[in-house]
Amino acid sequence: MNSVRKLRTSIISSIALAICLLILTSTVSAQNLVEKDPGTTLSHIPIPVAVEVDDFISLSSNIGTGLQVNLSLKNIDDYENGVSLNMPNHIVVSSNQRFSLLARAAYKDFTSAGSPAFPSNILGIQIKNTDISGTGLSLQNIPGLEINDQVLIENAAPSIKKYLNIEYSISSKNAINKILGIGGGIYTNTIIYTLSAL
């Protein structure tokens, strides 16, 4: 009978101890308790951590709504020397992957009032940044803008809000050979930039 009482006492004590441990350690498993010294324990619990990374790519113009690139041929010097316009912080690029930047003309000709005047390839485009990096990086000038995609930047390193300085130009050769003799007016085209993640 005494042995039965002892057994019951032992069981009750074990239950009481288990309840006490559950209260003290919350959801910590008894397997995670490590005895160091008498009366001292360390409690360990593994917590998984997941980091989700989404691919992103963004291309925007910093030129402002309703504004455009304006090149002017006003006098003899402009025809003899050509004209250029540097646009600081003109295009903004963000990509968490390596990327390339392409450019093309929307139309094969510059037009005025809907009438073709001279070809899109009178326009040159060049990236002027010196802070673009990347293994196998290639910065290429576009001497004459075409309606097919042409590479400006190839294999650039991932970047966040990389501001690109872009120079637009009309060479003396193009001004004299392709524009001289065209009547005065404003002739327009559209450049389409494409950012491509690699």
Backbone bond lengths (Angstrom), bond angles and torsions (degrees), N, CA, C in turn:
res aa  C-N    CA-C-N  psi(-1)  N-CA   C-N-CA  omega(-1)  CA-C   N-CA-C  phi
1 M - - - 1.457 - - 1.510 110.54 -
2 N 1.363 113.91 -42.05 1.465 118.24 177.28 1.508 111.22 -61.88
3 S 1.354 115.18 -38.22 1.467 118.43 179.90 1.509 110.37 -66.28
4 V 1.350 117.35 -35.24 1.455 120.25 178.01 1.500 109.86 -66.37
5 R 1.363 115.77 -43.52 1.456 119.52 178.58 1.519 110.80 -61.57
6 K 1.319 115.21 -42.83 1.469 119.39 178.87 1.519 110.65 -61.23
7 L 1.315 116.29 -42.00 1.453 120.62 179.79 1.508 110.40 -63.32
8 R 1.324 116.60 -44.54 1.454 120.58 178.58 1.521 110.56 -62.84
9 T 1.307 115.53 -42.29 1.463 119.87 179.50 1.516 110.07 -61.80
10 S 1.304 113.94 -43.46 1.460 119.14 179.32 1.520 110.83 -61.64
11 I 1.314 117.45 -43.68 1.458 121.11 179.80 1.515 110.62 -64.66
12 I 1.316 116.14 -46.05 1.469 120.51 179.52 1.517 110.52 -61.62
13 S 1.306 117.00 -41.29 1.462 120.76 178.53 1.515 110.88 -63.29
14 S 1.313 116.38 -41.06 1.464 120.00 179.45 1.518 110.49 -63.81
15 I 1.336 116.20 -41.57 1.463 119.69 178.52 1.516 110.48 -64.42
16 A 1.326 115.80 -43.44 1.466 119.77 179.20 1.514 110.48 -62.22
17 L 1.314 116.61 -42.13 1.461 120.80 178.70 1.518 110.52 -64.20
18 A 1.327 117.57 -41.68 1.463 121.14 179.50 1.516 110.58 -63.03
19 I 1.325 116.87 -42.49 1.460 120.23 178.15 1.511 110.35 -63.32
20 C 1.316 116.07 -42.44 1.473 120.53 178.70 1.518 110.82 -60.28
21 L 1.319 116.80 -44.19 1.458 120.72 179.77 1.516 111.12 -65.13
22 L 1.324 117.29 -39.53 1.459 120.16 179.08 1.516 110.96 -63.30
23 I 1.303 116.85 -38.53 1.463 120.03 178.80 1.516 110.75 -67.60
24 L 1.309 117.00 -40.90 1.465 120.89 -176.60 1.514 112.63 -73.49
25 T 1.314 117.03 -35.65 1.465 119.43 -172.65 1.515 112.93 -108.64
26 S 1.323 116.96 3.23 1.465 121.08 179.18 1.519 109.36 57.60
27 T 1.330 117.55 -117.81 1.467 120.73 -175.89 1.515 112.98 -94.86
28 V 1.328 118.28 11.39 1.460 120.63 -179.03 1.516 109.82 -71.58
29 S 1.290 117.68 129.09 1.459 123.26 179.87 1.517 110.36 -72.88
30 A 1.329 116.09 147.61 1.460 120.12 176.86 1.512 111.18 -61.99
31 Q 1.307 118.13 -23.57 1.459 121.21 178.02 1.521 111.33 -68.68
32 N 1.339 117.78 -19.64 1.456 121.18 -178.07 1.523 112.52 -92.83
33 L 1.329 117.45 3.83 1.460 121.34 177.85 1.517 109.06 -91.81
34 V 1.318 115.43 128.13 1.459 120.49 -177.69 1.519 108.51 -119.87
35 E 1.307 116.92 120.10 1.462 121.66 179.38 1.516 109.53 -74.72
36 K 1.351 115.91 125.16 1.465 119.39 176.60 1.519 109.59 -105.28
37 D 1.320 115.96 -65.31 1.457 122.65 178.03 1.522 107.57 -127.65
38 P 1.304 115.81 161.08 1.467 117.77 178.20 1.525 110.67 -54.27
39 G 1.329 115.63 124.92 1.458 120.26 178.89 1.521 114.58 83.64
40 T 1.360 117.91 0.73 1.468 120.78 -179.33 1.526 109.55 -125.16
41 T 1.330 116.95 132.63 1.466 120.94 177.08 1.517 110.05 -134.47
42 L 1.322 115.41 154.36 1.460 122.28 170.88 1.512 107.71 -110.44
43 S 1.310 116.19 139.72 1.453 120.71 -179.88 1.519 109.25 -112.50
44 H 1.321 116.59 129.02 1.462 121.72 -179.46 1.520 109.66 -122.52
45 I 1.330 115.64 140.70 1.451 119.71 173.57 1.526 108.78 -142.68
46 P 1.315 118.56 124.71 1.469 120.63 178.80 1.536 110.37 -80.32
47 I 1.320 116.73 128.60 1.468 122.33 177.78 1.525 108.38 -117.85
48 P 1.311 118.52 112.89 1.473 119.98 176.85 1.531 110.63 -66.37
49 V 1.311 116.49 141.34 1.464 122.49 176.75 1.525 108.16 -124.47
50 A 1.314 116.72 127.91 1.464 121.36 178.70 1.521 109.34 -118.05
51 V 1.313 116.89 132.28 1.461 122.45 176.31 1.523 107.88 -114.04
52 E 1.314 116.38 115.73 1.462 120.81 179.73 1.522 109.51 -94.78
53 V 1.312 116.73 127.11 1.464 122.33 179.30 1.524 108.54 -117.74
54 D 1.306 115.96 120.68 1.462 121.08 177.34 1.522 110.11 -100.45
55 D 1.306 116.42 142.01 1.459 120.26 173.85 1.524 109.22 -71.01
56 F 1.308 115.77 140.17 1.458 119.05 175.65 1.517 109.80 -143.26
57 I 1.304 115.07 153.69 1.454 121.67 178.31 1.524 107.01 -152.70
58 S 1.329 116.49 134.39 1.461 120.09 -175.77 1.522 110.07 -144.63
59 L 1.318 115.21 136.87 1.464 121.99 178.82 1.519 107.99 -136.90
60 S 1.329 116.26 125.48 1.463 119.46 179.47 1.521 109.95 -143.44
61 S 1.320 114.82 161.74 1.463 121.00 178.50 1.512 109.35 -101.84
62 N 1.309 116.27 137.91 1.457 121.83 178.63 1.523 110.66 -100.02
63 I 1.309 116.45 15.91 1.462 120.63 -173.58 1.527 112.00 -79.14
64 G 1.322 117.53 -25.14 1.461 120.62 -179.36 1.515 111.52 99.80
65 T 1.305 115.69 146.05 1.463 121.45 -177.69 1.527 111.36 -63.64
66 G 1.314 115.60 132.00 1.461 120.13 175.95 1.510 114.84 83.43
67 L 1.334 117.13 -3.75 1.460 120.03 -179.86 1.520 109.81 -95.54
68 Q 1.329 116.00 165.74 1.456 120.42 -179.64 1.524 109.69 -149.69
69 V 1.314 115.25 169.64 1.464 121.55 174.52 1.526 107.69 -81.15
70 N 1.313 116.43 126.94 1.473 120.71 -177.80 1.525 111.12 -119.02
71 L 1.305 116.72 116.13 1.465 123.30 173.12 1.528 108.02 -112.68
72 S 1.326 115.99 139.46 1.473 119.74 -176.18 1.521 111.59 -127.04
73 L 1.312 115.91 133.20 1.467 123.30 170.39 1.532 106.39 -109.77
74 K 1.326 115.08 100.46 1.467 119.49 -171.00 1.522 114.86 -108.76
75 N 1.341 116.34 -25.66 1.464 117.96 -172.77 1.527 110.64 -150.77
76 I 1.327 115.06 -176.47 1.469 121.53 -178.11 1.519 111.09 -59.69
77 D 1.335 116.39 -43.36 1.467 119.93 -178.83 1.529 111.69 -58.49
78 D 1.310 116.57 -39.90 1.466 119.70 -179.75 1.530 111.36 -62.29
79 Y 1.313 116.70 -38.84 1.468 120.44 178.40 1.530 111.17 -72.92
80 E 1.318 116.36 -38.88 1.474 119.73 -177.33 1.524 112.51 -74.89
81 N 1.321 117.17 -32.06 1.470 120.46 -175.49 1.528 113.53 -107.62
82 G 1.307 116.24 -12.05 1.455 119.10 -173.87 1.525 110.22 79.30
83 V 1.307 116.26 168.99 1.471 120.71 179.46 1.526 109.26 -131.28
84 S 1.324 115.34 153.12 1.465 120.16 178.03 1.524 109.59 -148.89
85 L 1.308 114.99 159.27 1.460 121.49 179.04 1.518 108.55 -143.62
86 N 1.337 115.68 120.32 1.464 120.75 177.99 1.526 108.91 -93.44
87 M 1.316 116.50 126.84 1.466 122.25 -179.42 1.531 109.07 -111.58
88 P 1.347 117.75 96.98 1.470 120.38 179.38 1.530 111.25 -66.54
89 N 1.325 115.86 142.78 1.470 121.82 176.19 1.534 111.90 51.93
90 H 1.303 114.80 38.94 1.468 121.21 -170.49 1.530 113.32 -74.89
91 I 1.334 116.23 -42.26 1.462 122.29 -179.76 1.525 108.13 -121.33
92 V 1.338 116.68 139.55 1.466 121.61 179.87 1.530 108.72 -114.59
93 V 1.334 115.02 125.16 1.466 121.30 -175.09 1.526 109.84 -119.96
94 S 1.328 116.56 134.98 1.464 122.16 171.32 1.523 108.56 -136.32
95 S 1.328 115.89 133.83 1.463 119.87 177.60 1.523 108.99 -159.78
96 N 1.326 117.00 135.99 1.465 118.88 176.19 1.526 111.64 -89.21
97 Q 1.314 116.52 7.52 1.459 122.29 175.17 1.528 108.96 -127.64
98 R 1.332 115.31 166.77 1.465 118.67 172.09 1.524 108.34 -59.17
99 F 1.320 116.25 150.72 1.459 117.74 -175.13 1.519 112.08 -145.92
100 S 1.308 114.07 162.90 1.463 122.46 171.40 1.522 108.04 -126.14
101 L 1.333 115.90 150.65 1.460 121.74 177.26 1.522 108.82 -118.90
102 L 1.318 115.69 126.60 1.458 122.22 -178.39 1.526 109.61 -116.49
103 A 1.326 115.56 157.35 1.467 120.30 176.62 1.523 109.27 -141.12
104 R 1.315 115.49 147.83 1.465 120.72 175.24 1.522 109.23 -153.69
105 A 1.311 115.40 160.94 1.462 121.12 174.88 1.525 109.26 -85.17
106 A 1.314 116.23 140.27 1.465 119.61 177.03 1.527 110.92 -71.35
107 Y 1.336 115.75 -30.48 1.470 121.12 -177.77 1.522 109.53 -132.17
108 K 1.308 116.84 151.28 1.464 120.20 -176.18 1.524 112.85 -73.49
109 D 1.329 117.14 -15.86 1.470 120.48 -178.44 1.523 111.48 -132.79
110 F 1.323 115.51 151.83 1.457 121.37 163.47 1.527 106.69 -77.85
111 T 1.317 116.04 137.47 1.463 119.42 -177.03 1.524 111.46 -128.96
112 S 1.298 114.80 158.83 1.463 122.41 172.90 1.519 107.30 -133.07
113 A 1.326 116.00 124.18 1.467 121.60 -177.64 1.527 111.62 54.40
114 G 1.360 115.30 33.99 1.451 120.13 176.34 1.509 115.58 84.57
115 S 1.322 117.85 -3.77 1.469 120.75 -178.80 1.523 110.56 -100.40
116 P 1.353 118.69 128.05 1.461 121.15 177.44 1.523 111.15 -60.17
117 A 1.346 114.81 141.02 1.460 118.94 -178.60 1.523 112.06 -123.87
118 F 1.334 116.84 -53.70 1.470 120.70 178.26 1.526 108.47 -150.49
119 P 1.334 117.80 157.74 1.469 121.75 -171.42 1.529 113.08 -70.89
120 S 1.321 114.57 156.63 1.469 120.64 179.61 1.520 112.26 -63.54
121 N 1.344 116.96 -24.29 1.471 118.93 -174.73 1.525 114.20 -76.90
122 I 1.343 117.63 9.61 1.475 118.91 170.27 1.532 109.95 -74.30
123 L 1.348 116.41 -15.57 1.465 121.04 -174.05 1.521 111.68 -97.75
124 G 1.330 116.04 129.40 1.461 121.97 174.46 1.521 110.40 -105.92
125 I 1.330 116.21 148.51 1.469 121.62 179.49 1.524 108.76 -132.97
126 Q 1.336 115.69 138.06 1.465 120.45 -179.10 1.527 109.96 -145.31
127 I 1.333 116.15 136.59 1.462 121.79 172.75 1.523 108.10 -81.88
128 K 1.337 116.79 129.97 1.464 120.47 -176.28 1.528 113.32 -104.74
129 N 1.321 117.84 -1.59 1.468 120.22 -179.54 1.518 112.12 -63.53
130 T 1.333 115.06 148.20 1.465 120.82 173.06 1.535 110.33 -118.15
131 D 1.322 117.32 6.28 1.468 121.00 -174.96 1.530 112.73 -112.79
132 I 1.314 116.96 18.97 1.466 120.54 177.10 1.521 108.40 -91.82
133 S 1.334 116.73 132.34 1.464 120.47 -177.40 1.523 110.23 -123.06
134 G 1.333 114.74 173.09 1.458 120.38 177.78 1.514 111.33 147.48
135 T 1.343 115.81 140.19 1.455 120.53 176.49 1.523 109.44 -67.71
136 G 1.316 116.14 125.06 1.458 119.62 -177.27 1.515 113.14 75.60
137 L 1.342 116.05 18.43 1.467 120.72 -179.50 1.521 111.27 -60.13
138 S 1.326 115.31 139.07 1.460 120.93 176.68 1.523 108.99 -137.58
139 L 1.335 116.16 122.25 1.460 122.00 173.16 1.519 107.27 -104.92
140 Q 1.304 116.37 124.83 1.461 119.85 -175.12 1.523 110.79 -124.08
141 N 1.330 115.21 138.57 1.461 120.64 174.44 1.526 109.30 -81.58
142 I 1.303 115.37 147.88 1.463 120.68 170.93 1.525 106.66 -107.50
143 P 1.331 118.07 102.64 1.470 119.81 -176.90 1.518 113.06 -71.45
144 G 1.339 116.25 -27.23 1.462 120.43 179.36 1.514 109.91 -148.22
145 L 1.320 117.46 116.35 1.459 121.88 -174.90 1.529 111.33 -71.02
146 E 1.328 115.81 128.85 1.464 121.98 -179.59 1.528 110.14 -115.42
147 I 1.320 116.79 174.85 1.463 120.27 179.85 1.530 112.08 -83.71
148 N 1.331 116.97 -6.99 1.459 121.35 173.71 1.526 109.37 -96.70
149 D 1.348 116.18 150.99 1.464 120.26 -179.93 1.522 111.27 -58.73
150 Q 1.336 115.20 135.07 1.460 122.27 175.93 1.526 108.27 -127.01
151 V 1.324 116.18 141.87 1.464 121.04 -173.78 1.524 111.07 -81.47
152 L 1.330 115.33 129.98 1.466 121.90 171.01 1.525 110.82 -103.42
153 I 1.332 116.04 -44.56 1.468 122.12 178.92 1.518 107.96 -130.60
154 E 1.329 115.73 134.84 1.465 119.92 178.90 1.522 109.54 -132.94
155 N 1.332 116.60 134.44 1.471 123.35 176.62 1.526 113.23 61.54
156 A 1.316 117.10 44.31 1.464 120.34 175.66 1.526 109.54 -80.51
157 A 1.329 116.10 149.64 1.461 121.11 179.32 1.531 110.29 -70.69
158 P 1.335 117.21 155.15 1.469 119.83 176.21 1.528 110.99 -53.08
159 S 1.313 116.03 141.80 1.465 121.08 -175.57 1.521 110.17 -145.82
160 I 1.326 114.66 153.33 1.456 121.79 173.56 1.519 108.36 -116.76
161 K 1.302 116.45 119.74 1.466 123.30 178.74 1.531 111.63 50.48
162 K 1.299 115.36 56.85 1.468 121.20 174.80 1.527 108.18 -82.89
163 Y 1.320 115.30 116.46 1.463 120.64 -179.71 1.528 108.86 -88.97
164 L 1.318 115.64 125.52 1.458 120.97 -176.47 1.523 110.67 -103.78
165 N 1.324 114.59 130.90 1.460 121.22 174.65 1.526 107.94 -93.26
166 I 1.309 116.75 123.07 1.464 120.89 -174.17 1.523 110.21 -123.01
167 E 1.324 114.20 133.64 1.464 120.18 177.50 1.524 109.48 -107.04
168 Y 1.314 115.98 129.71 1.463 123.21 174.56 1.523 107.93 -106.74
169 S 1.320 116.75 139.86 1.467 118.56 -176.12 1.529 111.98 -148.62
170 I 1.320 114.25 155.18 1.467 122.84 169.03 1.517 106.09 -126.18
171 S 1.315 116.74 117.27 1.462 120.34 -177.44 1.522 110.56 -70.99
172 S 1.328 114.98 160.72 1.467 120.40 176.51 1.530 110.15 -59.10
173 K 1.326 116.08 -41.25 1.469 120.60 -179.60 1.526 111.09 -59.58
174 N 1.331 116.39 -46.73 1.466 119.50 -179.98 1.523 112.00 -68.76
175 A 1.320 115.83 -37.57 1.471 119.14 179.66 1.526 110.78 -62.30
176 I 1.336 115.93 -44.48 1.466 120.11 -177.03 1.528 111.70 -75.77
177 N 1.335 116.60 -43.78 1.468 119.76 -173.97 1.531 114.30 -81.20
178 K 1.337 117.02 -26.78 1.465 118.39 -171.88 1.531 114.54 -119.47
179 I 1.335 117.12 -17.31 1.464 118.58 -177.25 1.526 112.45 -115.36
180 L 1.314 116.65 -34.73 1.465 120.39 -178.80 1.533 110.03 -54.14
181 G 1.311 115.69 130.77 1.462 120.24 -178.81 1.518 113.47 99.09
182 I 1.337 116.17 -13.39 1.461 119.91 176.02 1.526 108.16 -76.99
183 G 1.287 117.84 138.24 1.462 121.28 -179.71 1.517 112.68 -63.23
184 G 1.318 115.44 153.42 1.461 120.80 179.79 1.519 111.93 -59.50
185 G 1.307 116.05 148.27 1.461 120.95 179.90 1.515 110.62 157.98
186 I 1.302 116.90 -177.92 1.468 122.77 176.87 1.521 107.88 -108.74
187 Y 1.326 115.06 122.78 1.465 121.48 -176.87 1.525 108.22 -114.75
188 T 1.298 116.33 132.23 1.465 119.85 -172.36 1.524 112.96 -126.30
189 N 1.314 113.22 156.37 1.456 123.59 171.72 1.522 105.87 -151.08
190 T 1.294 117.87 179.83 1.466 121.91 179.10 1.519 109.08 -131.42
191 I 1.331 115.40 135.01 1.467 120.39 176.25 1.521 108.22 -99.11
192 I 1.310 116.53 132.49 1.460 121.44 177.17 1.526 108.50 -110.26
193 Y 1.337 115.96 115.48 1.460 121.71 175.96 1.526 108.59 -94.61
194 T 1.321 115.61 140.79 1.462 121.21 178.58 1.520 109.30 -129.58
195 L 1.331 116.15 125.71 1.459 122.08 176.35 1.521 108.06 -99.36
196 S 1.318 116.37 126.16 1.461 121.23 -175.25 1.525 110.20 -123.20
197 A 1.332 116.94 119.92 1.462 120.99 176.52 1.523 109.63 -77.19
198 L 1.328 116.40 141.10 1.466 121.15 -176.90 1.526 110.94 -103.23
